[in-house]
Amino acid sequence: MNVRLHERWDELRGSYWFVPTLMIIGAALLWGALGAADQALLEAGVARLPWLYYDTIESARTLMFAVAGAMIGIIGVVFSITTVPLTIAASQFGPRLLRMFLRDTGTQVVLGTFTATFIFCMLVLLRMRDETTASLPQVSLSVGLALALLSLGLLVYFINHIAVSMQAPVVVAAVSDELQAAIKATFPLASGPAAPAPPFVPPAAPALTVLAERNGYIQARDDNQLFQLAETHHLTIQLLREPGAFVTAGAPLARVWPPAAPGSVGQAINGAFVLEAQRTLVQDIEFGINELVEVALRALSPAINDPFTAITCTDWLGAALCQLAMRQLHVPCRCSSDGTVRLASVPLTFGHATDAAFNQIREYGRGSASVTLHLLNTIAVVAECARSAEQRAHLRRHAELIEQGSRDGLPEAVGRALVAQRYAEVAAMLAAQ
């Protein structure tokens, strides 16, 4: 999928209006199809079917008015209930998790069903405006009643869904599922041991510096478009900003060799970057790690003091790091068929991912023996998935930092001794691999 289309699709999924709008359109199409069925029954001379709703025009009109009025009232209640998890997410889990609640499919479908049922009932009422001449739309009325019963069932489901979705383990698991899906979509499975990629060596000649045209976070970048641009004009392009980085207008965005590139190259390079006001998981894997870390840090704050949620976040961070360890991360250089470097970047590395996952939790959780021990346990789990000595070296470095921090952070000698013992076990396991 095109990078911009992918980003727009991700934006649409994170809104409360997209799915309800589609369902309203579906309700209008359903009304038209059922109207044709009612007309066919009328032309066939079928006055009444025993398994469909049948009554006087006035009674049917009153019923549809009642259903439509009830739907409007329930829609207001549902929107009010929906603000509860949004408020809790912003205060307890962090404002960046609002995007996850907005993307909740269950809430979107419930809102869409109530809205579509209201629209459908109002459209059915249009066929019963004239009490003396209009025929009773039996099929449309029966479907309207079925939608009302479906909406009642969805209301019960929605109340239970909101109560479940606000629980911290469910929130953390949902964030992790989204992160792991992004990892699987971004990086292919590795076919063998991870080999260190050679770094990019810039040409000795002067370069053309391409400046950013506006401010914003890089949500996505079309590397295929940039590589094709470099191939077409026989260029070497070095990208200076990665997805997730904040770019200011006028800051260096890329360097191009040779400097005598066509004037349209700078505009084309800017066009390959999607800059918006916030980060997303379209290509920014580190953002998903940061979301889990933020939940853990808020749980470790004195105001909340919930080490169990921090431990849960650590477990899911370990699962994400295992996924990254088993996948082929992007190489820093893409070359043409003759071996010429056409596109160079600074890709996400396993070391960057481990730093993002462990650094802040280690700093804020150094006073908790349970959190410190669980960090070492997580490193041991990730070590079993490591494919290279470089990956194990990053894990060993973090284990050493955790053990060093516990010497000053843990007030009790028993806790320090337990951490030292677990660190020795983890270090021995990493050395044996």
C-alpha positions as CSV (number, residue, x, y, z in Angstrom):
1,M,0.0,0.0,0.0
2,N,1.2,3.5,-0.8
3,V,2.7,5.2,2.3
4,R,0.4,8.2,2.1
5,L,-2.7,5.9,1.7
6,H,-1.5,3.8,4.6
7,E,-1.2,6.9,6.7
8,R,-4.6,8.2,5.7
9,W,-6.2,4.8,6.4
10,D,-4.5,4.8,9.8
11,E,-6.0,8.3,10.5
12,L,-9.5,7.2,9.4
13,R,-9.3,4.2,11.7
14,G,-8.6,6.5,14.6
15,S,-11.8,8.5,14.3
16,Y,-15.3,8.1,15.7
17,W,-17.0,9.3,12.5
18,F,-15.6,7.0,9.7
19,V,-17.3,3.7,10.6
20,P,-20.7,5.4,11.6
21,T,-20.6,7.2,8.3
22,L,-20.2,4.0,6.3
23,M,-23.0,2.4,8.3
24,I,-25.3,5.3,7.7
25,I,-24.6,4.9,3.9
26,G,-25.3,1.2,4.3
27,A,-28.6,2.0,6.1
28,A,-29.7,4.2,3.2
29,L,-28.8,1.5,0.7
30,L,-30.7,-1.1,2.8
31,W,-33.7,1.2,2.9
32,G,-33.7,1.5,-0.9
33,A,-33.4,-2.2,-1.4
34,L,-36.2,-3.0,1.1
35,G,-38.4,-0.4,-0.5
36,A,-38.0,-2.2,-3.7
37,A,-39.0,-5.4,-2.0
38,D,-42.1,-3.8,-0.5
39,Q,-43.1,-2.4,-3.9
40,A,-42.7,-5.9,-5.4
41,L,-45.0,-7.4,-2.8
42,L,-47.5,-4.6,-3.5
43,E,-47.4,-5.2,-7.2
44,A,-47.8,-9.0,-6.7
45,G,-51.0,-8.3,-4.7
46,V,-49.6,-9.7,-1.4
47,A,-51.4,-7.7,1.2
48,R,-49.9,-9.3,4.3
49,L,-47.2,-11.8,5.2
50,P,-47.7,-13.6,8.5
51,W,-44.0,-13.5,9.5
52,L,-43.7,-9.8,9.0
53,Y,-44.8,-6.9,11.1
54,Y,-48.3,-5.7,10.2
55,D,-50.5,-2.9,11.6
56,T,-52.3,0.3,10.7
57,I,-50.3,3.1,9.1
58,E,-50.9,5.2,12.2
59,S,-49.6,2.5,14.6
60,A,-46.6,1.8,12.4
61,R,-45.7,5.5,12.2
62,T,-46.0,5.8,16.0
63,L,-43.7,2.8,16.4
64,M,-41.0,4.1,14.1
65,F,-41.2,7.5,15.8
66,A,-40.7,5.8,19.2
67,V,-37.7,3.7,17.9
68,A,-36.1,6.7,16.3
69,G,-36.5,8.8,19.4
70,A,-35.1,6.1,21.6
71,M,-32.1,5.8,19.3
72,I,-31.4,9.5,19.6
73,G,-31.5,9.3,23.3
74,I,-29.2,6.2,23.4
75,I,-26.7,7.8,21.0
76,G,-26.3,10.7,23.5
77,V,-25.8,8.2,26.4
78,V,-23.3,6.2,24.4
79,F,-21.3,9.3,23.5
80,S,-21.3,10.3,27.2
81,I,-20.1,6.9,28.3
82,T,-17.4,7.0,25.6
83,T,-15.8,10.0,27.3
84,V,-15.1,8.0,30.4
85,P,-12.3,5.8,29.0
86,L,-10.9,8.7,27.1
87,T,-10.6,10.7,30.4
88,I,-9.1,7.8,32.2
89,A,-6.7,7.1,29.4
90,A,-5.5,10.7,29.4
91,S,-5.0,10.9,33.1
92,Q,-3.8,7.4,34.1
93,F,-2.2,5.9,31.0
94,G,-1.1,9.1,29.1
95,P,-2.6,11.2,26.4
96,R,-0.8,9.3,23.6
97,L,-3.1,6.3,24.4
98,L,-6.2,8.2,23.4
99,R,-5.5,7.2,19.8
100,M,-5.9,3.5,20.8
101,F,-9.3,4.1,22.3
102,L,-10.4,6.1,19.3
103,R,-9.4,3.2,17.1
104,D,-11.5,0.7,19.1
105,T,-13.7,-1.2,16.6
106,G,-16.3,-2.2,19.1
107,T,-17.1,1.4,20.1
108,Q,-17.2,2.5,16.5
109,V,-19.6,-0.2,15.4
110,V,-21.9,0.4,18.4
111,L,-22.1,4.2,17.5
112,G,-22.6,3.3,13.9
113,T,-25.4,0.8,14.6
114,F,-27.4,3.3,16.7
115,T,-26.9,6.1,14.2
116,A,-27.7,3.9,11.2
117,T,-30.9,2.6,13.0
118,F,-32.1,6.1,13.6
119,I,-31.5,7.1,10.0
120,F,-33.2,3.9,8.7
121,C,-36.3,4.5,10.9
122,M,-36.6,8.1,9.7
123,L,-36.3,7.0,6.0
124,V,-39.0,4.4,6.6
125,L,-41.3,7.1,8.0
126,L,-41.0,8.9,4.6
127,R,-42.9,6.0,3.1
128,M,-45.8,6.5,5.6
129,R,-46.5,10.2,5.2
130,D,-50.0,9.8,3.7
131,E,-52.3,7.8,5.9
132,T,-55.0,7.3,3.3
133,T,-52.9,6.3,0.2
134,A,-49.7,4.9,1.5
135,S,-49.3,1.1,1.7
136,L,-47.7,-0.5,4.7
137,P,-43.9,-1.2,4.1
138,Q,-43.9,-4.6,5.9
139,V,-40.4,-5.6,5.1
140,S,-38.9,-2.2,6.0
141,L,-40.9,-2.0,9.2
142,S,-39.8,-5.6,10.2
143,V,-36.1,-4.8,9.5
144,G,-36.4,-1.6,11.5
145,L,-37.7,-3.5,14.5
146,A,-34.9,-6.0,14.1
147,L,-32.4,-3.2,14.1
148,A,-33.9,-1.8,17.3
149,L,-33.6,-5.2,19.0
150,L,-30.0,-5.5,17.7
151,S,-29.2,-2.0,19.1
152,L,-30.6,-3.0,22.5
153,G,-28.3,-6.0,22.6
154,L,-25.3,-3.9,21.5
155,L,-26.0,-1.4,24.3
156,V,-25.6,-4.2,26.8
157,Y,-22.4,-5.3,25.0
158,F,-21.1,-1.8,25.0
159,I,-21.5,-1.3,28.7
160,N,-19.5,-4.5,29.3
161,H,-17.0,-3.6,26.7
162,I,-16.2,-0.2,28.3
163,A,-15.9,-1.8,31.7
164,V,-13.4,-4.3,30.4
165,S,-11.4,-1.9,28.2
166,M,-10.6,0.4,31.1
167,Q,-8.6,-2.3,32.9
168,A,-4.9,-1.7,32.9
169,P,-3.8,-5.2,31.7
170,V,-6.3,-5.0,28.8
171,V,-5.0,-1.6,27.8
172,V,-1.4,-2.7,27.9
173,A,-2.2,-5.9,25.9
174,A,-4.0,-3.8,23.3
175,V,-1.1,-1.5,22.9
176,S,1.3,-4.4,22.6
177,D,-0.9,-6.1,20.0
178,E,-0.8,-3.0,17.9
179,L,3.0,-2.7,18.3
180,Q,3.6,-6.3,17.4
181,A,1.4,-6.0,14.3
182,A,3.4,-3.0,13.2
183,I,6.7,-4.9,13.8
184,K,5.4,-7.8,11.7
185,A,4.2,-5.5,8.9
186,T,7.5,-3.5,8.8
187,F,10.2,-6.1,9.2
188,P,10.4,-9.5,7.6
189,L,11.4,-12.6,9.5
190,A,15.2,-13.2,9.4
191,S,16.4,-16.2,7.6
192,G,19.6,-16.6,9.6
193,P,21.9,-15.1,12.2
194,A,21.9,-11.3,12.3
195,A,25.0,-9.8,10.6
196,P,26.1,-6.2,11.2
197,A,25.4,-4.0,8.2
198,P,28.3,-1.8,7.0
199,P,27.8,1.9,7.7
200,F,27.2,4.4,4.9
201,V,30.4,6.3,3.9
202,P,29.4,9.7,2.4
203,P,31.2,10.7,-0.9
204,A,34.1,13.1,-0.5
205,A,32.5,15.5,-2.9
206,P,30.3,18.4,-1.7
207,A,26.6,17.7,-1.2
208,L,23.3,19.5,-1.8
209,T,21.5,19.9,1.5
210,V,17.7,19.6,1.2
211,L,15.8,21.6,3.8
212,A,12.4,20.7,5.4
213,E,9.6,22.8,4.1
214,R,7.4,22.6,7.3
215,N,7.3,21.5,10.9
216,G,6.0,18.3,12.2
217,Y,6.6,14.7,13.3
218,I,7.6,12.3,10.5
219,Q,4.7,9.8,10.5
220,A,5.9,7.9,7.4
221,R,8.4,8.1,4.6
222,D,8.2,6.6,1.2
223,D,11.6,5.0,0.7
224,N,10.6,3.3,-2.5
225,Q,9.7,6.7,-4.0
226,L,13.0,8.1,-2.8
227,F,15.0,5.1,-4.2
228,Q,13.2,5.5,-7.6
229,L,14.0,9.2,-7.6
230,A,17.7,8.5,-6.9
231,E,17.8,5.8,-9.7
232,T,16.1,8.1,-12.2
233,H,18.5,11.0,-11.7
234,H,21.6,8.9,-10.8
235,L,21.8,10.3,-7.3
236,T,22.9,9.3,-3.9
237,I,20.5,10.4,-1.2
238,Q,21.4,10.4,2.5
239,L,18.3,10.7,4.7
240,L,19.0,12.6,7.9
241,R,15.6,12.2,9.7
242,E,13.8,9.0,10.5
243,P,10.1,8.3,11.2
244,G,9.2,9.6,14.7
245,A,11.7,12.4,14.6
246,F,10.4,16.0,14.8
247,V,11.4,18.2,11.9
248,T,11.5,22.0,11.9
249,A,11.1,24.0,8.8
250,G,14.5,25.0,7.3
251,A,16.3,22.1,9.1
252,P,18.4,19.7,7.0
253,L,16.3,16.8,5.8
254,A,18.6,15.0,3.4
255,R,21.9,15.4,1.5
256,V,22.2,14.7,-2.2
257,W,25.2,13.8,-4.4
258,P,26.1,15.2,-6.8
259,P,25.0,18.8,-5.7
260,A,24.1,19.7,-9.3
261,A,20.8,17.7,-9.0
262,P,17.6,19.0,-10.7
263,G,15.8,21.7,-8.8
264,S,12.7,19.4,-8.4
265,V,14.7,16.9,-6.4
266,G,14.3,18.9,-3.1
267,Q,10.5,19.2,-3.6
268,A,10.3,15.5,-4.4
269,I,12.2,14.5,-1.3
270,N,10.0,16.7,0.9
271,G,7.0,15.1,-0.8
272,A,8.1,11.6,0.3
273,F,7.8,12.6,4.0
274,V,4.5,12.6,5.8
275,L,4.7,15.3,8.5
276,E,1.8,15.7,11.0
277,A,1.3,17.0,14.6
278,Q,1.7,13.6,16.3
279,R,3.5,10.4,16.0
280,T,1.9,7.1,14.9
281,L,2.8,3.5,14.5
282,V,2.7,3.5,10.7
283,Q,6.5,3.3,10.5
284,D,7.5,4.5,13.9
285,I,8.1,1.3,15.9
286,E,9.8,3.2,18.7
287,F,6.6,5.1,19.3
288,G,4.8,1.9,20.3
289,I,7.6,1.1,22.7
290,N,7.3,4.6,24.2
291,E,3.6,4.1,24.7
292,L,4.2,1.0,26.9
293,V,7.0,2.7,28.7
294,E,4.8,5.7,29.5
295,V,2.1,3.5,31.1
296,A,4.8,1.8,33.2
297,L,6.3,5.2,34.3
298,R,2.9,6.5,35.3
299,A,2.2,3.3,37.3
300,L,5.6,3.8,39.1
301,S,4.8,7.4,40.0
302,P,4.2,8.2,43.7
303,A,0.6,9.3,42.9
304,I,-0.4,5.9,41.5
305,N,2.3,3.5,43.0
306,D,1.2,0.4,41.0
307,P,4.3,-1.8,40.3
308,F,2.1,-4.6,39.0
309,T,1.1,-2.5,36.0
310,A,4.8,-1.6,35.4
311,I,5.6,-5.4,35.5
312,T,2.9,-6.1,33.0
313,C,4.3,-3.4,30.7
314,T,7.7,-5.0,31.1
315,D,6.4,-8.4,30.0
316,W,4.9,-7.0,26.9
317,L,8.0,-5.0,26.1
318,G,9.9,-8.2,26.3
319,A,7.5,-9.8,23.8
320,A,8.1,-6.8,21.4
321,L,11.9,-7.1,21.7
322,C,11.7,-10.8,21.0
323,Q,9.8,-10.0,17.8
324,L,12.4,-7.5,16.8
325,A,15.3,-9.9,17.6
326,M,13.9,-12.5,15.3
327,R,13.3,-10.1,12.4
328,Q,15.5,-8.5,9.7
329,L,15.8,-4.8,10.5
330,H,16.2,-2.4,7.7
331,V,19.7,-2.0,6.3
332,P,21.3,1.4,6.2
333,C,22.0,1.4,2.5
334,R,20.0,0.5,-0.7
335,C,22.1,0.0,-3.8
336,S,21.3,-0.1,-7.5
337,S,22.1,-3.1,-9.6
338,D,25.7,-1.9,-10.2
339,G,26.4,-1.6,-6.5
340,T,26.1,2.2,-6.3
341,V,24.5,3.4,-3.0
342,R,21.3,5.2,-4.0
343,L,19.6,5.6,-0.6
344,A,21.2,5.8,2.9
345,S,19.3,6.2,6.2
346,V,19.7,5.6,9.9
347,P,17.4,2.6,10.5
348,L,16.0,1.4,13.8
349,T,18.5,-1.0,15.5
350,F,18.1,-3.5,18.2
351,G,20.2,-1.3,20.5
352,H,17.8,1.7,20.0
353,A,14.8,-0.5,20.8
354,T,16.4,-1.9,24.0
355,D,17.4,1.6,25.1
356,A,13.8,2.9,24.5
357,A,12.3,-0.1,26.4
358,F,14.6,-0.3,29.5
359,N,16.3,3.1,30.2
360,Q,13.4,5.0,31.7
361,I,11.8,2.1,33.5
362,R,15.2,1.3,35.0
363,E,15.7,4.8,36.2
364,Y,12.2,5.2,37.7
365,G,11.9,1.7,39.1
366,R,15.3,1.4,40.7
367,G,13.7,1.8,44.1
368,S,11.4,-1.3,43.6
369,A,13.0,-4.7,44.0
370,S,10.1,-6.4,42.2
371,V,10.4,-4.2,39.2
372,T,14.2,-4.4,39.1
373,L,14.1,-8.2,39.3
374,H,11.4,-8.4,36.6
375,L,13.5,-6.3,34.3
376,L,16.3,-8.8,34.6
377,N,13.8,-11.6,34.0
378,T,12.6,-9.9,30.9
379,I,16.2,-9.6,29.6
380,A,16.6,-13.3,30.2
381,V,13.5,-14.0,28.1
382,V,14.7,-11.8,25.3
383,A,18.1,-13.3,25.4
384,E,16.6,-16.6,24.3
385,C,15.5,-15.0,21.1
386,A,18.7,-13.1,20.3
387,R,20.4,-14.1,17.1
388,S,23.7,-12.3,17.3
389,A,26.5,-11.4,19.6
390,E,25.6,-7.7,19.1
391,Q,22.1,-8.3,20.4
392,R,23.4,-10.1,23.4
393,A,25.9,-7.4,24.1
394,H,23.0,-4.8,24.2
395,L,21.1,-7.0,26.6
396,R,24.2,-7.6,28.8
397,R,24.8,-3.8,29.0
398,H,21.3,-3.2,30.2
399,A,21.6,-6.0,32.8
400,E,24.7,-4.4,34.1
401,L,23.0,-1.0,34.3
402,I,20.1,-2.5,36.2
403,E,22.4,-4.2,38.7
404,Q,24.4,-1.0,39.2
405,G,21.3,1.1,39.7
406,S,20.0,-1.3,42.3
407,R,23.0,-0.8,44.5
408,D,22.0,2.8,45.2
409,G,18.3,2.6,44.6
410,L,17.2,-0.4,46.8
411,P,17.2,0.5,50.5
412,E,17.4,-3.0,51.8
413,A,20.4,-5.3,51.6
414,V,18.2,-8.3,50.9
415,G,16.8,-6.7,47.8
416,R,20.3,-5.8,46.6
417,A,21.4,-9.4,47.1
418,L,18.5,-10.8,45.2
419,V,19.2,-8.5,42.3
420,A,22.9,-9.3,42.3
421,Q,22.1,-13.0,42.3
422,R,19.7,-12.7,39.4
423,Y,22.1,-10.5,37.5
424,A,24.8,-13.2,37.9
425,E,22.4,-15.8,36.5
426,V,21.4,-13.6,33.5
427,A,25.1,-12.7,32.8
428,A,26.1,-16.3,32.8
429,M,23.3,-17.3,30.4
430,L,24.3,-14.5,28.0
431,A,27.9,-15.5,28.2
432,A,27.0,-19.1,27.4
433,Q,25.1,-18.3,24.2
